[in-house]
Amino acid sequence: MTEFIRFHRPSIGDEEINEVVDTLRSGWLTSGPRVARFEQEFSKQVGARHALAVNSASAALHLALAGLKIGQGDEVITTPMTFCATVQAILHVGATPVLADIGADGNIDPEQIKKRITKRTKAIIPVHLAGLPCEMKVIWPLARLRGIHVIEDAAHAAGAHYEGRPIGAGPVGVATASDAVAFSFYATKNLTTGEGGMVTTHRPGFAKSLRMLSLHGTSHDAWDRYSEHGDWHYDVLAHGFKYNLSDIQAAIGIHQLRKLEQFIERRAFYANVYHDAFAGMDQVELPPDNPRCRHAWHLYILRLNLERLKIDREEFIRALQRKGIGTSVHFIPIPLHRFFAQLPLARDACPRALDLYPRIVSMPLYPAMTEEQVHYVTHCVRAVLEHSRRARFLALGHSCSDSARRV
Ligand SMILES: *Cc1c(COP(=O)(O)O)cnc(C)c1O
């Protein structure tokens, strides 16, 4: 194998390239007809009534929190196993992030959410880690009974299904659904526009205020003014942001969206190749799945059984690197970051996230990989694991000396 297998490579075809070129030649670069089309097709595909294209999922989360008027003195519950952006968004509106520990599936544990709820709790942000949906049928009623908002961080979950319905659609009868769902189109995500995101909702009034807030809090966007009114007039109605997506990015997104089903199928197929190769090995644990869901397989997070290995996660990563394979780690738990560690949230215990963290490694998994590359990865992982197996008698000897020391 000569070419290094990068941790990620986007799948960009001629469709995306030609649409970008057409956009550049069209004379309309900012949010315009292509953004409108992307929003329409996206909302249809995920089964949401409204979709607003924004320039990142970070922006989508911030907008949703601001649109729900969450701020100073309010608490927002989320998971420690997420990208820092989830927590930064909560801090941007002046609210207090509260961490609820993960369950066995790596997602936020509804039982832990319950323990963290106070009179000040205004919202819950569950994160569908790796593309595996959270237990929404527990989280939705838990929040609704207490008048708490739900914003889903679906940065990994474009194309995932929860109990037969796409993430974004919510349950049958949308009264119990999330207030907003935030998707990411960052370069490494399942569907990419380079940078970009989408926020979906079922509430028309909320959709309108999100749109207004995404463009400086003004009354109309540039395309509306141009196409419907042809006028120069606008009014500033609220303290808004500059969060809109450009038509150049939407040009990519339109075609990525049309390929999303194919992408997910390919991801699931490769995930199965990994499962088959690693299932019999007691040095690792396979990533969790849920038979009632369609996993989007944004990430394949292998869990090392460190007590059965002579090497740690870092050495495992370096061994694969030497064989020409890129890996990553998702995620460094929130309290382990220096900035977050100074916040009161650091006092919150999330022992399960901290226990899991040293064991996790994300394997390369994306549609631009060839089947041959996937098999090469399985071959190398198996070789490294076999070579690094801790012999049983050694493991016993280790625990003996431990107890000897204790005595
Ligand atoms: C990538 C990611 C985000 C942020 O997405 P951007 O589009 O880069 O802002 C938020 N949450 C999670 C869990 C992510 O992985």
The ligand as an ORCA input file, in Angstrom:
! r2SCAN-3c Opt
* xyz 0 1
  C     -18.434     19.427     13.861
  C     -19.258     19.545     15.063
  C     -19.890     20.745     15.434
  C     -19.596     22.046     14.762
  O     -19.844     22.047     13.419
  P     -19.337     23.279     12.544
  O     -20.190     23.188     11.315
  O     -17.890     23.040     12.275
  O     -19.571     24.512     13.313
  C     -20.759     20.736     16.498
  N     -20.989     19.615     17.213
  C     -20.382     18.462     16.914
  C     -20.707     17.246     17.729
  C     -19.475     18.392     15.851
  O     -18.837     17.248     15.583
*
